[in-house]
Amino acid sequence: MVSEMKVEVTHKETIKPSSPTPSHLQTTNLSVFDQLSPDVYIPLLLFYPNNSRDDEANNIDHHSSVAERSKILKTSLSETLTHFYPFAGEFQYNVSISCNDHGAAFFEARVNCPISTILEEPDFVILKKLLPTGIGSTQADTGYLLLVQANFFDCGGLAIGVSSSHIITDAYTLSTFIKSWADIALMGSTTTDHHALLPKKFGAAATLFPQLDFLNSPQPALEFAEEKCITKRFVFHASKIAALKSRAASATVPNPTRIEAVSALIWKCATETSQLSNSGVVRASEWSSVVNIRKILVQQPLAYDLMGNLVGLFSVRTEASEVVDIDVQSLVAKLRKGVEEFKIKYGNGVSGEEACQFFREFGNLMTRDVDNYNCSSWCRFPFYETNFGWGKPLWVCQSTGMKNLIVLMDTRDGVGIEVSLTFKEETMAVFETNKELLAYASVNPTVI
């Protein structure tokens, strides 16, 4: 049973870069976007089942397989840190990363059940045990900017848990790092020239988006609401995505994206849930979406593959008077208008003050008397291409567990969307029974 699952850390060590960081790279200045990012960890889990068909041989070789794969992960991580040198550094409060080859933490853990126990009915409370640290930890708590936990299951399956400091990573940077690490592991000792795979733009963001002095002083820590929240998983399979996109189309937006269609449906169902949960009282609501600014800076092509944080936010709103007649099409139109206005406003560049305004607006949103929903899309990042040498992952998941946060990720086929959504327990109890939602989404279906 999942409730009886035990995760025992059996080994811990610090992995240092395979080559010393050159002296001219030993300080990476933060950009204003890095300064504004919270000192928390971004969690990621990648699941690799044991694909061996020979159970008897698998039982005999299980111990050696664990040792072999652990060695591959550690050796390739060391090599990757040479190129992603800030990941092995130390945070100098809100000014820079000291790239002093301090290293990354690597934990090896044993899990006393088959990997299928997790994958048949994923439980986010259980999944947290497979991560090396909690999202609310800080670099001062852990001593590292990057932590990795290799979880080896009784069956020979493997789950790799990664916790990366938000100070130096957004989803783009993390996906680039993970893919590069896997590519180096896959190549093994066949080549020592890995430079073609790797980015070389650490610190460049600080030149394009200089830091602001007033952000060097201590900022309020990100506080997580004490309310009892629960995270659940909703999967929109490819056929349902197609049907939902067709329904969401209108003269205003004839070709909605799958992200727009899914976001609009979730927003609509959440608005209806709010009304039911508040004795019929209708409230205004706002939907905030994270934007990868690299994609919209048409006048700054050098920003396209910058490492670090480079995200903005836009918000769209429904007034209480609109809720009665709200539909998916009108919400898609709001979302499309919001992102297009964002592109027009910031396509030629973003100032430090404008970057601050993104996050001020987010803070204001959290305190206004409206229902607020915050969406981060991790779709189209190549997490499912992460092959360390034992195949591509069967499942990739990410969840921070923050109230009213919606995280979108690709399903394995790259067409569907998997949503992890965190609401208060009583809100979720109503939301997950919404018939319109269930016409398109499956609630926590089996991964295998």
Secondary structure, 3 states (H helix, E strand, C coil): CHHHCCEEEEEEEEECCCCCCCHHHCEEECCHHHHHCCCCEEEEEEEECCCCCCHHHHHHHHHHHHHHHHHHHHHHHHHHHHHCHHHHCEEECCCEEECCCCCEEEEEEEECCCHHHHHHCCCHHHHHHHCCCCCCCCHHHHCCCEEEEEEEECCCCEEEEEEEECCCCCHHHHHHHHHHHHHHHHHHHHCCCCHHHCCCCCCHHHHHCCCCHHHHCCCCCCCCCCCCEEEEEEEECHHHHHHHHHHHCCCCCCCCCHHHHHHHHHHHHHHHHHHHHCCCCCCCEEEEEEEEHHHCCCCCHHHCCCCCCCEEEEEEEECHHHHHHCCHHHHHHHHHHHHHHHHHHHCCCCCHHHHHHHHHHHHHHHHCCCEEEEEEECCCCCHHHCCCCCCCCCEEECCCCCCCEEEEEECCCCCCEEEEEEEEHHHHHHHCCCHHHHCCCEECCCCC
